Amino acid sequence: MNLEQLHKKLLAAARANPPGDGVPYAFHKRIMARIAEAPAVDAWAVWGRALWRAAAPCVALALVLGAVSFLRTDSSVTSGPTVETVDLSQHFETTMLAAVNESEEVW
């Protein structure tokens, strides 16, 4: 069937039978009863589910990165033509205590 003809027939049928102006008896009570039946959304439960679902990938990622950093050899770190061992604990300590060292210089 031609879609244009079907469209015209449907519009003609809709125009021939206009909707009534009256509202069914106790319509507002039925709507309010359906609204009351709907469960309330618990925001804490939604957050809790999302965080528990995210916990497993975070643990897996931490384990993989920990294994990679533990198994990495120091010879893979190069600086120029020579191989140099890097002590990350010294860099970390220097970075963390940088603010303390600067405050001593100011006074």
PECOR-V371802 format. One record per residue. N is the residue number from 1. PHI is phi as a letter, one per 30 degrees, with the letter a starting at -180 (none if undefined). PSI is psi in radians with two decimals (none if undefined). OMEGA is omega in whole degrees, -180 to 180 (none if undefined). Layout:
BEGIN
n:N phi:PHI psi:PSI omega:OMEGA
n:N phi:PHI psi:PSI omega:OMEGA
END
This chain:
BEGIN
n:1 phi:none psi:2.56 omega:180
n:2 phi:d psi:2.28 omega:-178
n:3 phi:d psi:-0.59 omega:-180
n:4 phi:d psi:-0.72 omega:178
n:5 phi:d psi:-0.73 omega:178
n:6 phi:d psi:-0.73 omega:179
n:7 phi:d psi:-0.76 omega:-180
n:8 phi:d psi:-0.70 omega:180
n:9 phi:d psi:-0.72 omega:179
n:10 phi:d psi:-0.72 omega:178
n:11 phi:d psi:-0.69 omega:179
n:12 phi:d psi:-0.71 omega:179
n:13 phi:d psi:-0.65 omega:179
n:14 phi:d psi:-0.65 omega:180
n:15 phi:d psi:-0.54 omega:-179
n:16 phi:d psi:-0.44 omega:-178
n:17 phi:b psi:1.40 omega:-179
n:18 phi:d psi:2.64 omega:180
n:19 phi:d psi:2.66 omega:-180
n:20 phi:d psi:2.79 omega:-180
n:21 phi:d psi:-0.24 omega:-176
n:22 phi:d psi:2.62 omega:177
n:23 phi:c psi:2.40 omega:180
n:24 phi:e psi:2.70 omega:-178
n:25 phi:d psi:2.31 omega:177
n:26 phi:i psi:0.56 omega:180
n:27 phi:d psi:-0.75 omega:-178
n:28 phi:d psi:-0.56 omega:178
n:29 phi:d psi:-0.68 omega:178
n:30 phi:d psi:-0.70 omega:179
n:31 phi:d psi:-0.78 omega:180
n:32 phi:d psi:-0.61 omega:178
n:33 phi:d psi:-0.69 omega:177
n:34 phi:d psi:-0.65 omega:178
n:35 phi:d psi:-0.70 omega:-180
n:36 phi:d psi:-0.52 omega:179
n:37 phi:d psi:-0.46 omega:-177
n:38 phi:d psi:2.29 omega:-179
n:39 phi:d psi:2.52 omega:178
n:40 phi:d psi:2.48 omega:180
n:41 phi:d psi:2.16 omega:179
n:42 phi:c psi:1.89 omega:-176
n:43 phi:d psi:-0.63 omega:180
n:44 phi:d psi:-0.65 omega:179
n:45 phi:d psi:-0.69 omega:179
n:46 phi:d psi:-0.79 omega:179
n:47 phi:d psi:-0.73 omega:180
n:48 phi:d psi:-0.78 omega:177
n:49 phi:d psi:-0.75 omega:-179
n:50 phi:d psi:-0.72 omega:-179
n:51 phi:d psi:-0.66 omega:178
n:52 phi:d psi:-0.60 omega:177
n:53 phi:d psi:-0.52 omega:-179
n:54 phi:d psi:-0.27 omega:-176
n:55 phi:d psi:-0.77 omega:-178
n:56 phi:d psi:-0.84 omega:177
n:57 phi:d psi:-0.60 omega:179
n:58 phi:d psi:-0.73 omega:178
n:59 phi:d psi:-0.74 omega:179
n:60 phi:d psi:-0.75 omega:179
n:61 phi:d psi:-0.71 omega:179
n:62 phi:d psi:-0.71 omega:179
n:63 phi:d psi:-0.74 omega:180
n:64 phi:d psi:-0.80 omega:-180
n:65 phi:d psi:-0.63 omega:176
n:66 phi:d psi:-0.73 omega:179
n:67 phi:d psi:-0.71 omega:179
n:68 phi:d psi:-0.77 omega:-180
n:69 phi:d psi:-0.55 omega:180
n:70 phi:d psi:-0.67 omega:-176
n:71 phi:d psi:-0.16 omega:-179
n:72 phi:d psi:2.33 omega:179
n:73 phi:d psi:2.64 omega:179
n:74 phi:d psi:-0.32 omega:-179
n:75 phi:d psi:-0.21 omega:179
n:76 phi:d psi:-0.24 omega:179
n:77 phi:d psi:2.07 omega:-179
n:78 phi:b psi:2.58 omega:176
n:79 phi:b psi:1.70 omega:-178
n:80 phi:i psi:-2.59 omega:-176
n:81 phi:d psi:-0.31 omega:-177
n:82 phi:c psi:2.71 omega:177
n:83 phi:d psi:2.29 omega:-176
n:84 phi:b psi:2.35 omega:177
n:85 phi:d psi:2.44 omega:-177
n:86 phi:c psi:2.18 omega:176
n:87 phi:c psi:1.73 omega:-176
n:88 phi:d psi:-0.44 omega:179
n:89 phi:d psi:-0.63 omega:178
n:90 phi:d psi:-0.71 omega:177
n:91 phi:d psi:-0.72 omega:179
n:92 phi:d psi:-0.79 omega:-179
n:93 phi:d psi:-0.73 omega:179
n:94 phi:d psi:-0.73 omega:-180
n:95 phi:d psi:-0.77 omega:-178
n:96 phi:d psi:-0.58 omega:-178
n:97 phi:c psi:0.14 omega:-179
n:98 phi:d psi:-0.72 omega:-179
n:99 phi:d psi:-0.60 omega:179
n:100 phi:d psi:-0.73 omega:180
n:101 phi:d psi:-0.63 omega:179
n:102 phi:d psi:-0.63 omega:-179
n:103 phi:d psi:-0.53 omega:177
n:104 phi:d psi:-0.60 omega:-180
n:105 phi:d psi:-0.55 omega:-177
n:106 phi:d psi:-0.69 omega:-176
n:107 phi:d psi:none omega:none
END
